[in-house]
Amino acid sequence: MSDEYNSDLAYGSPSSDSSGDSHVGQVGEIAFVASQDIRRMREVATYIARVDERVPSFREAREAAGPISVRFGRAEGGGIGHWDPAHRTVVINPHHRDTRGERSSRLMGTAVFEILNAGSEGLRTAWEDHARAGDIELWAAQEGITPGQYYGRAMEQLEFGNVQHHRQIMADLGRTNSRANMFSGLPRDFGSYYRLQQRSSDGRPSHVHSYEVYYNVLRPGPIVQPGAAQQYTPQQTPSAQNDSNGFGNTGTQGRADEAASETTNRRRTHSSRQHRNQGRRH
Protein backbone atom coordinates (compact mmCIF):
# COMPACT_ATOMS: atom_id res chain seq x y z
CA MET A 1 0.00 0.00 0.00
CA SER A 2 1.72 3.16 1.15
CA ASP A 3 4.63 3.93 3.44
CA GLU A 4 2.25 3.18 6.31
CA TYR A 5 1.87 -0.41 5.14
CA ASN A 6 4.76 -1.81 3.16
CA SER A 7 3.28 -4.62 1.11
CA ASP A 8 2.58 -5.22 -2.55
CA LEU A 9 -0.91 -6.41 -3.33
CA ALA A 10 -3.23 -7.13 -0.45
CA TYR A 11 -5.06 -9.54 -2.75
CA GLY A 12 -2.60 -11.65 -4.50
CA SER A 13 0.30 -14.01 -4.17
CA PRO A 14 1.41 -17.37 -2.86
CA SER A 15 2.55 -18.00 0.69
CA SER A 16 5.82 -19.55 1.76
CA ASP A 17 6.17 -23.29 2.36
CA SER A 18 4.08 -24.33 5.36
CA SER A 19 5.22 -27.94 5.73
CA GLY A 20 5.83 -29.00 9.32
CA ASP A 21 3.29 -26.59 10.84
CA SER A 22 1.11 -27.83 13.69
CA HIS A 23 -2.21 -26.62 15.03
CA VAL A 24 -1.82 -23.93 17.70
CA GLY A 25 -5.27 -22.40 18.10
CA GLN A 26 -8.71 -21.93 16.57
CA VAL A 27 -11.11 -18.98 16.30
CA GLY A 28 -14.25 -19.96 14.46
CA GLU A 29 -13.03 -21.44 11.18
CA ILE A 30 -9.61 -19.78 11.41
CA ALA A 31 -6.81 -22.24 12.22
CA PHE A 32 -3.62 -20.79 13.69
CA VAL A 33 -0.67 -23.00 12.83
CA ALA A 34 3.08 -22.75 13.38
CA SER A 35 6.20 -24.87 13.64
CA GLN A 36 8.32 -22.13 15.27
CA ASP A 37 7.52 -19.12 17.46
CA ILE A 38 4.58 -21.07 18.80
CA ARG A 39 4.15 -18.80 21.83
CA ARG A 40 3.89 -15.78 19.51
CA MET A 41 1.29 -17.52 17.38
CA ARG A 42 -0.74 -18.28 20.51
CA GLU A 43 -0.61 -14.57 21.31
CA VAL A 44 -1.94 -13.78 17.83
CA ALA A 45 -4.74 -16.34 18.24
CA THR A 46 -5.67 -14.90 21.65
CA TYR A 47 -5.74 -11.37 20.24
CA ILE A 48 -7.95 -12.37 17.32
CA ALA A 49 -10.29 -14.26 19.67
CA ARG A 50 -10.66 -11.08 21.75
CA VAL A 51 -11.42 -9.00 18.65
CA ASP A 52 -13.90 -11.60 17.46
CA GLU A 53 -15.70 -11.53 20.80
CA ARG A 54 -15.85 -7.76 21.20
CA VAL A 55 -16.42 -6.49 17.64
CA PRO A 56 -19.45 -7.94 15.80
CA SER A 57 -18.44 -6.43 12.44
CA PHE A 58 -15.09 -8.24 12.60
CA ARG A 59 -16.84 -11.48 13.46
CA GLU A 60 -19.03 -11.06 10.36
CA ALA A 61 -15.93 -10.60 8.19
CA ARG A 62 -14.28 -13.62 9.80
CA GLU A 63 -17.37 -15.73 9.10
CA ALA A 64 -17.46 -14.48 5.50
CA ALA A 65 -13.85 -15.62 5.06
CA GLY A 66 -14.82 -19.21 5.85
CA PRO A 67 -12.11 -21.80 6.64
CA ILE A 68 -8.67 -20.16 6.45
CA SER A 69 -5.35 -20.47 8.25
CA VAL A 70 -2.95 -17.97 9.79
CA ARG A 71 0.72 -18.88 9.43
CA PHE A 72 4.10 -17.29 9.96
CA GLY A 73 6.20 -16.68 6.89
CA ARG A 74 7.83 -14.15 4.64
CA ALA A 75 5.26 -11.63 3.48
CA GLU A 76 5.02 -10.27 -0.04
CA GLY A 77 6.98 -7.14 -0.85
CA GLY A 78 8.95 -7.25 2.38
CA GLY A 79 5.83 -6.28 4.32
CA ILE A 80 4.44 -7.62 7.59
CA GLY A 81 1.68 -9.69 6.08
CA HIS A 82 -0.50 -10.59 3.12
CA TRP A 83 -3.60 -12.62 2.25
CA ASP A 84 -2.88 -15.57 -0.04
CA PRO A 85 -6.19 -16.60 -1.66
CA ALA A 86 -4.66 -19.53 -3.56
CA HIS A 87 -3.84 -21.31 -0.28
CA ARG A 88 -6.53 -19.55 1.79
CA THR A 89 -3.83 -18.38 4.18
CA VAL A 90 -3.00 -15.19 6.03
CA VAL A 91 0.79 -14.94 6.15
CA ILE A 92 2.38 -12.70 8.80
CA ASN A 93 6.04 -12.15 9.58
CA PRO A 94 6.81 -12.07 13.34
CA HIS A 95 10.44 -11.14 12.65
CA HIS A 96 9.75 -8.01 10.61
CA ARG A 97 11.63 -4.99 11.96
CA ASP A 98 8.33 -3.15 12.50
CA THR A 99 7.01 -5.83 14.86
CA ARG A 100 9.88 -5.87 17.33
CA GLY A 101 9.83 -4.62 20.91
CA GLU A 102 7.19 -1.98 21.60
CA ARG A 103 6.02 -2.33 18.00
CA SER A 104 4.82 -5.90 18.58
CA SER A 105 1.15 -4.88 18.44
CA ARG A 106 1.68 -4.04 14.75
CA LEU A 107 1.72 -7.79 14.06
CA MET A 108 -1.71 -8.12 15.67
CA GLY A 109 -3.08 -5.21 13.66
CA THR A 110 -1.77 -6.77 10.47
CA ALA A 111 -3.45 -10.09 11.28
CA VAL A 112 -6.77 -8.28 11.76
CA PHE A 113 -6.43 -6.48 8.42
CA GLU A 114 -5.50 -9.55 6.41
CA ILE A 115 -8.46 -11.43 7.87
CA LEU A 116 -10.65 -8.57 6.64
CA ASN A 117 -9.06 -9.04 3.20
CA ALA A 118 -9.89 -12.74 3.40
CA GLY A 119 -13.48 -11.81 4.21
CA SER A 120 -13.58 -9.72 1.02
CA GLU A 121 -12.42 -12.59 -1.16
CA GLY A 122 -15.87 -13.08 -2.68
CA LEU A 123 -15.92 -9.49 -3.95
CA ARG A 124 -12.38 -9.73 -5.31
CA THR A 125 -13.25 -12.93 -7.15
CA ALA A 126 -16.40 -11.33 -8.56
CA TRP A 127 -14.30 -8.52 -10.04
CA GLU A 128 -11.95 -11.08 -11.59
CA ASP A 129 -14.96 -12.79 -13.15
CA HIS A 130 -16.09 -9.45 -14.60
CA ALA A 131 -12.59 -8.91 -16.00
CA ARG A 132 -12.49 -12.30 -17.71
CA ALA A 133 -15.98 -11.82 -19.12
CA GLY A 134 -15.07 -8.48 -20.69
CA ASP A 135 -17.56 -6.49 -18.58
CA ILE A 136 -14.89 -4.13 -17.26
CA GLU A 137 -13.87 -3.13 -20.78
CA LEU A 138 -17.42 -2.04 -21.49
CA TRP A 139 -17.77 -0.09 -18.23
CA ALA A 140 -14.33 1.50 -18.64
CA ALA A 141 -15.20 2.63 -22.16
CA GLN A 142 -18.28 4.40 -20.81
CA GLU A 143 -16.02 6.42 -18.48
CA GLY A 144 -13.27 7.00 -21.04
CA ILE A 145 -10.57 5.24 -19.02
CA THR A 146 -8.62 2.03 -19.62
CA PRO A 147 -9.91 -1.29 -18.28
CA GLY A 148 -6.78 -1.60 -16.17
CA GLN A 149 -7.50 1.76 -14.54
CA TYR A 150 -11.10 0.74 -13.91
CA TYR A 151 -10.06 -2.55 -12.33
CA GLY A 152 -7.29 -0.91 -10.30
CA ARG A 153 -9.72 1.66 -8.94
CA ALA A 154 -12.17 -1.09 -7.96
CA MET A 155 -9.45 -3.00 -6.10
CA GLU A 156 -8.32 0.16 -4.31
CA GLN A 157 -11.93 0.87 -3.31
CA LEU A 158 -12.23 -2.64 -1.93
CA GLU A 159 -9.02 -2.26 0.04
CA PHE A 160 -10.01 1.22 1.24
CA GLY A 161 -13.20 -0.25 2.68
CA ASN A 162 -11.08 -2.67 4.71
CA VAL A 163 -8.78 0.16 5.84
CA GLN A 164 -11.82 2.06 7.10
CA HIS A 165 -13.18 -1.04 8.78
CA HIS A 166 -9.82 -1.71 10.45
CA ARG A 167 -9.75 1.81 11.89
CA GLN A 168 -13.25 1.35 13.28
CA ILE A 169 -12.31 -1.98 14.85
CA MET A 170 -9.34 -0.38 16.60
CA ALA A 171 -11.60 2.40 17.87
CA ASP A 172 -14.12 -0.14 19.16
CA LEU A 173 -11.31 -1.90 21.02
CA GLY A 174 -10.00 1.36 22.49
CA ARG A 175 -6.76 0.87 20.53
CA THR A 176 -6.85 4.06 18.46
CA ASN A 177 -3.47 5.23 19.77
CA SER A 178 -1.72 1.86 19.59
CA ARG A 179 0.58 0.63 16.83
CA ALA A 180 -2.05 -1.96 15.99
CA ASN A 181 -4.01 0.96 14.47
CA MET A 182 -1.55 1.02 11.60
CA PHE A 183 -3.73 3.02 9.18
CA SER A 184 -4.33 5.98 11.48
CA GLY A 185 -2.22 8.25 9.24
CA LEU A 186 -3.92 7.38 5.95
CA PRO A 187 -6.53 9.64 4.31
CA ARG A 188 -10.14 9.12 5.34
CA ASP A 189 -11.71 9.94 1.97
CA PHE A 190 -11.28 7.72 -1.05
CA GLY A 191 -10.19 10.50 -3.40
CA SER A 192 -7.12 11.36 -1.30
CA TYR A 193 -6.43 7.70 -0.59
CA TYR A 194 -6.54 6.84 -4.29
CA ARG A 195 -4.13 9.63 -5.20
CA LEU A 196 -1.75 8.32 -2.54
CA GLN A 197 -1.91 4.85 -4.07
CA GLN A 198 -1.05 6.30 -7.47
CA ARG A 199 2.31 7.56 -6.26
CA SER A 200 5.53 5.72 -6.98
CA SER A 201 8.30 5.48 -4.40
CA ASP A 202 11.90 4.25 -4.37
CA GLY A 203 11.73 3.57 -8.09
CA ARG A 204 8.93 1.02 -7.62
CA PRO A 205 5.63 1.18 -9.52
CA SER A 206 2.67 2.62 -7.68
CA HIS A 207 0.36 0.32 -5.74
CA VAL A 208 -2.55 0.85 -8.11
CA HIS A 209 -0.27 0.20 -11.11
CA SER A 210 0.31 -3.33 -9.83
CA TYR A 211 -3.43 -3.97 -9.98
CA GLU A 212 -3.60 -2.49 -13.48
CA VAL A 213 -0.87 -4.89 -14.62
CA TYR A 214 -2.70 -7.80 -13.01
CA TYR A 215 -5.80 -6.91 -15.02
CA ASN A 216 -3.83 -7.65 -18.19
CA VAL A 217 -3.14 -11.13 -16.82
CA LEU A 218 -6.86 -11.65 -16.25
CA ARG A 219 -7.90 -10.21 -19.61
CA PRO A 220 -4.96 -10.05 -22.04
CA GLY A 221 -7.01 -9.37 -25.18
CA PRO A 222 -9.21 -6.24 -25.37
CA ILE A 223 -12.65 -6.39 -26.98
CA VAL A 224 -13.40 -2.67 -26.62
CA GLN A 225 -11.07 0.24 -27.30
CA PRO A 226 -11.89 3.26 -25.07
CA GLY A 227 -12.35 6.34 -27.22
CA ALA A 228 -10.26 8.65 -25.04
CA ALA A 229 -8.41 6.83 -22.29
CA GLN A 230 -7.13 9.26 -19.70
CA GLN A 231 -5.66 9.36 -16.20
CA TYR A 232 -8.45 8.54 -13.78
CA THR A 233 -9.21 11.12 -11.11
CA PRO A 234 -11.73 10.42 -8.34
CA GLN A 235 -13.71 13.56 -9.22
CA GLN A 236 -15.05 11.73 -12.29
CA THR A 237 -17.17 9.56 -10.01
CA PRO A 238 -17.96 11.60 -6.87
CA SER A 239 -20.14 8.80 -5.47
CA ALA A 240 -16.98 6.78 -4.84
CA GLN A 241 -15.88 9.42 -2.36
CA ASN A 242 -19.20 9.72 -0.57
CA ASP A 243 -19.75 6.11 0.48
CA SER A 244 -18.29 5.37 3.93
CA ASN A 245 -16.78 2.13 2.67
CA GLY A 246 -15.16 3.73 -0.36
CA PHE A 247 -17.67 2.35 -2.87
CA GLY A 248 -19.95 4.49 -4.97
CA ASN A 249 -23.55 3.43 -5.38
CA THR A 250 -22.96 2.42 -8.98
CA GLY A 251 -24.42 -0.32 -11.14
CA THR A 252 -20.92 -1.77 -11.39
CA GLN A 253 -20.70 -2.36 -7.66
CA GLY A 254 -24.18 -3.87 -7.62
CA ARG A 255 -23.16 -6.38 -10.28
CA ALA A 256 -20.02 -7.28 -8.33
CA ASP A 257 -22.01 -7.75 -5.10
CA GLU A 258 -24.42 -10.15 -6.79
CA ALA A 259 -21.63 -12.20 -8.32
CA ALA A 260 -19.73 -12.16 -5.05
CA SER A 261 -22.59 -13.74 -3.14
CA GLU A 262 -22.73 -16.72 -5.48
CA THR A 263 -18.93 -17.02 -5.66
CA THR A 264 -18.53 -16.92 -1.88
CA ASN A 265 -21.10 -19.68 -1.39
CA ARG A 266 -19.38 -21.91 -3.96
CA ARG A 267 -15.93 -21.34 -2.46
CA ARG A 268 -17.12 -21.84 1.10
CA THR A 269 -18.65 -25.23 0.25
CA HIS A 270 -15.45 -26.35 -1.47
CA SER A 271 -13.19 -24.92 1.22
CA SER A 272 -15.19 -26.54 4.03
CA ARG A 273 -14.46 -29.94 2.55
CA GLN A 274 -10.77 -29.06 2.27
CA HIS A 275 -10.69 -27.79 5.85
CA ARG A 276 -12.24 -30.97 7.21
CA ASN A 277 -9.68 -33.07 5.38
CA GLN A 278 -6.82 -30.92 6.68
CA GLY A 279 -8.21 -31.13 10.19
CA ARG A 280 -7.81 -34.89 10.15
CA ARG A 281 -4.09 -34.48 9.50
CA HIS A 282 -3.41 -32.10 12.42
C-alpha positions as CSV (number, residue, x, y, z in Angstrom):
1,M,0.0,0.0,0.0
2,S,1.7,3.2,1.1
3,D,4.6,3.9,3.4
4,E,2.2,3.2,6.3
5,Y,1.9,-0.4,5.1
6,N,4.8,-1.8,3.2
7,S,3.3,-4.6,1.1
8,D,2.6,-5.2,-2.6
9,L,-0.9,-6.4,-3.3
10,A,-3.2,-7.1,-0.5
11,Y,-5.1,-9.5,-2.8
12,G,-2.6,-11.6,-4.5
13,S,0.3,-14.0,-4.2
14,P,1.4,-17.4,-2.9
15,S,2.6,-18.0,0.7
16,S,5.8,-19.6,1.8
17,D,6.2,-23.3,2.4
18,S,4.1,-24.3,5.4
19,S,5.2,-27.9,5.7
20,G,5.8,-29.0,9.3
21,D,3.3,-26.6,10.8
22,S,1.1,-27.8,13.7
23,H,-2.2,-26.6,15.0
24,V,-1.8,-23.9,17.7
25,G,-5.3,-22.4,18.1
26,Q,-8.7,-21.9,16.6
27,V,-11.1,-19.0,16.3
28,G,-14.3,-20.0,14.5
29,E,-13.0,-21.4,11.2
30,I,-9.6,-19.8,11.4
31,A,-6.8,-22.2,12.2
32,F,-3.6,-20.8,13.7
33,V,-0.7,-23.0,12.8
34,A,3.1,-22.8,13.4
35,S,6.2,-24.9,13.6
36,Q,8.3,-22.1,15.3
37,D,7.5,-19.1,17.5
38,I,4.6,-21.1,18.8
39,R,4.2,-18.8,21.8
40,R,3.9,-15.8,19.5
41,M,1.3,-17.5,17.4
42,R,-0.7,-18.3,20.5
43,E,-0.6,-14.6,21.3
44,V,-1.9,-13.8,17.8
45,A,-4.7,-16.3,18.2
46,T,-5.7,-14.9,21.6
47,Y,-5.7,-11.4,20.2
48,I,-7.9,-12.4,17.3
49,A,-10.3,-14.3,19.7
50,R,-10.7,-11.1,21.8
51,V,-11.4,-9.0,18.7
52,D,-13.9,-11.6,17.5
53,E,-15.7,-11.5,20.8
54,R,-15.9,-7.8,21.2
55,V,-16.4,-6.5,17.6
56,P,-19.4,-7.9,15.8
57,S,-18.4,-6.4,12.4
58,F,-15.1,-8.2,12.6
59,R,-16.8,-11.5,13.5
60,E,-19.0,-11.1,10.4
61,A,-15.9,-10.6,8.2
62,R,-14.3,-13.6,9.8
63,E,-17.4,-15.7,9.1
64,A,-17.5,-14.5,5.5
65,A,-13.9,-15.6,5.1
66,G,-14.8,-19.2,5.8
67,P,-12.1,-21.8,6.6
68,I,-8.7,-20.2,6.5
69,S,-5.4,-20.5,8.2
70,V,-3.0,-18.0,9.8
71,R,0.7,-18.9,9.4
72,F,4.1,-17.3,10.0
73,G,6.2,-16.7,6.9
74,R,7.8,-14.1,4.6
75,A,5.3,-11.6,3.5
76,E,5.0,-10.3,0.0
77,G,7.0,-7.1,-0.9
78,G,8.9,-7.3,2.4
79,G,5.8,-6.3,4.3
80,I,4.4,-7.6,7.6
81,G,1.7,-9.7,6.1
82,H,-0.5,-10.6,3.1
83,W,-3.6,-12.6,2.3
84,D,-2.9,-15.6,0.0
85,P,-6.2,-16.6,-1.7
86,A,-4.7,-19.5,-3.6
87,H,-3.8,-21.3,-0.3
88,R,-6.5,-19.5,1.8
89,T,-3.8,-18.4,4.2
90,V,-3.0,-15.2,6.0
91,V,0.8,-14.9,6.1
92,I,2.4,-12.7,8.8
93,N,6.0,-12.1,9.6
94,P,6.8,-12.1,13.3
95,H,10.4,-11.1,12.7
96,H,9.8,-8.0,10.6
97,R,11.6,-5.0,12.0
98,D,8.3,-3.1,12.5
99,T,7.0,-5.8,14.9
100,R,9.9,-5.9,17.3
101,G,9.8,-4.6,20.9
102,E,7.2,-2.0,21.6
103,R,6.0,-2.3,18.0
104,S,4.8,-5.9,18.6
105,S,1.1,-4.9,18.4
106,R,1.7,-4.0,14.7
107,L,1.7,-7.8,14.1
108,M,-1.7,-8.1,15.7
109,G,-3.1,-5.2,13.7
110,T,-1.8,-6.8,10.5
111,A,-3.4,-10.1,11.3
112,V,-6.8,-8.3,11.8
113,F,-6.4,-6.5,8.4
114,E,-5.5,-9.5,6.4
115,I,-8.5,-11.4,7.9
116,L,-10.6,-8.6,6.6
117,N,-9.1,-9.0,3.2
118,A,-9.9,-12.7,3.4
119,G,-13.5,-11.8,4.2
120,S,-13.6,-9.7,1.0
121,E,-12.4,-12.6,-1.2
122,G,-15.9,-13.1,-2.7
123,L,-15.9,-9.5,-4.0
124,R,-12.4,-9.7,-5.3
125,T,-13.3,-12.9,-7.1
126,A,-16.4,-11.3,-8.6
127,W,-14.3,-8.5,-10.0
128,E,-11.9,-11.1,-11.6
129,D,-15.0,-12.8,-13.1
130,H,-16.1,-9.5,-14.6
131,A,-12.6,-8.9,-16.0
132,R,-12.5,-12.3,-17.7
133,A,-16.0,-11.8,-19.1
134,G,-15.1,-8.5,-20.7
135,D,-17.6,-6.5,-18.6
136,I,-14.9,-4.1,-17.3
137,E,-13.9,-3.1,-20.8
138,L,-17.4,-2.0,-21.5
139,W,-17.8,-0.1,-18.2
140,A,-14.3,1.5,-18.6
141,A,-15.2,2.6,-22.2
142,Q,-18.3,4.4,-20.8
143,E,-16.0,6.4,-18.5
144,G,-13.3,7.0,-21.0
145,I,-10.6,5.2,-19.0
146,T,-8.6,2.0,-19.6
147,P,-9.9,-1.3,-18.3
148,G,-6.8,-1.6,-16.2
149,Q,-7.5,1.8,-14.5
150,Y,-11.1,0.7,-13.9
151,Y,-10.1,-2.6,-12.3
152,G,-7.3,-0.9,-10.3
153,R,-9.7,1.7,-8.9
154,A,-12.2,-1.1,-8.0
155,M,-9.5,-3.0,-6.1
156,E,-8.3,0.2,-4.3
157,Q,-11.9,0.9,-3.3
158,L,-12.2,-2.6,-1.9
159,E,-9.0,-2.3,0.0
160,F,-10.0,1.2,1.2
161,G,-13.2,-0.3,2.7
162,N,-11.1,-2.7,4.7
163,V,-8.8,0.2,5.8
164,Q,-11.8,2.1,7.1
165,H,-13.2,-1.0,8.8
166,H,-9.8,-1.7,10.4
167,R,-9.8,1.8,11.9
168,Q,-13.3,1.4,13.3
169,I,-12.3,-2.0,14.8
170,M,-9.3,-0.4,16.6
171,A,-11.6,2.4,17.9
172,D,-14.1,-0.1,19.2
173,L,-11.3,-1.9,21.0
174,G,-10.0,1.4,22.5
175,R,-6.8,0.9,20.5
176,T,-6.8,4.1,18.5
177,N,-3.5,5.2,19.8
178,S,-1.7,1.9,19.6
179,R,0.6,0.6,16.8
180,A,-2.0,-2.0,16.0
181,N,-4.0,1.0,14.5
182,M,-1.6,1.0,11.6
183,F,-3.7,3.0,9.2
184,S,-4.3,6.0,11.5
185,G,-2.2,8.2,9.2
186,L,-3.9,7.4,6.0
187,P,-6.5,9.6,4.3
188,R,-10.1,9.1,5.3
189,D,-11.7,9.9,2.0
190,F,-11.3,7.7,-1.0
191,G,-10.2,10.5,-3.4
192,S,-7.1,11.4,-1.3
193,Y,-6.4,7.7,-0.6
194,Y,-6.5,6.8,-4.3
195,R,-4.1,9.6,-5.2
196,L,-1.7,8.3,-2.5
197,Q,-1.9,4.9,-4.1
198,Q,-1.1,6.3,-7.5
199,R,2.3,7.6,-6.3
200,S,5.5,5.7,-7.0
201,S,8.3,5.5,-4.4
202,D,11.9,4.3,-4.4
203,G,11.7,3.6,-8.1
204,R,8.9,1.0,-7.6
205,P,5.6,1.2,-9.5
206,S,2.7,2.6,-7.7
207,H,0.4,0.3,-5.7
208,V,-2.5,0.9,-8.1
209,H,-0.3,0.2,-11.1
210,S,0.3,-3.3,-9.8
211,Y,-3.4,-4.0,-10.0
212,E,-3.6,-2.5,-13.5
213,V,-0.9,-4.9,-14.6
214,Y,-2.7,-7.8,-13.0
215,Y,-5.8,-6.9,-15.0
216,N,-3.8,-7.6,-18.2
217,V,-3.1,-11.1,-16.8
218,L,-6.9,-11.6,-16.2
219,R,-7.9,-10.2,-19.6
220,P,-5.0,-10.1,-22.0
221,G,-7.0,-9.4,-25.2
222,P,-9.2,-6.2,-25.4
223,I,-12.6,-6.4,-27.0
224,V,-13.4,-2.7,-26.6
225,Q,-11.1,0.2,-27.3
226,P,-11.9,3.3,-25.1
227,G,-12.3,6.3,-27.2
228,A,-10.3,8.6,-25.0
229,A,-8.4,6.8,-22.3
230,Q,-7.1,9.3,-19.7
231,Q,-5.7,9.4,-16.2
232,Y,-8.4,8.5,-13.8
233,T,-9.2,11.1,-11.1
234,P,-11.7,10.4,-8.3
235,Q,-13.7,13.6,-9.2
236,Q,-15.0,11.7,-12.3
237,T,-17.2,9.6,-10.0
238,P,-18.0,11.6,-6.9
239,S,-20.1,8.8,-5.5
240,A,-17.0,6.8,-4.8
241,Q,-15.9,9.4,-2.4
242,N,-19.2,9.7,-0.6
243,D,-19.8,6.1,0.5
244,S,-18.3,5.4,3.9
245,N,-16.8,2.1,2.7
246,G,-15.2,3.7,-0.4
247,F,-17.7,2.4,-2.9
248,G,-19.9,4.5,-5.0
249,N,-23.6,3.4,-5.4
250,T,-23.0,2.4,-9.0
251,G,-24.4,-0.3,-11.1
252,T,-20.9,-1.8,-11.4
253,Q,-20.7,-2.4,-7.7
254,G,-24.2,-3.9,-7.6
255,R,-23.2,-6.4,-10.3
256,A,-20.0,-7.3,-8.3
257,D,-22.0,-7.7,-5.1
258,E,-24.4,-10.2,-6.8
259,A,-21.6,-12.2,-8.3
260,A,-19.7,-12.2,-5.0
261,S,-22.6,-13.7,-3.1
262,E,-22.7,-16.7,-5.5
263,T,-18.9,-17.0,-5.7
264,T,-18.5,-16.9,-1.9
265,N,-21.1,-19.7,-1.4
266,R,-19.4,-21.9,-4.0
267,R,-15.9,-21.3,-2.5
268,R,-17.1,-21.8,1.1
269,T,-18.6,-25.2,0.3
270,H,-15.5,-26.4,-1.5
271,S,-13.2,-24.9,1.2
272,S,-15.2,-26.5,4.0
273,R,-14.5,-29.9,2.6
274,Q,-10.8,-29.1,2.3
275,H,-10.7,-27.8,5.8
276,R,-12.2,-31.0,7.2
277,N,-9.7,-33.1,5.4
278,Q,-6.8,-30.9,6.7
279,G,-8.2,-31.1,10.2
280,R,-7.8,-34.9,10.1
281,R,-4.1,-34.5,9.5
282,H,-3.4,-32.1,12.4
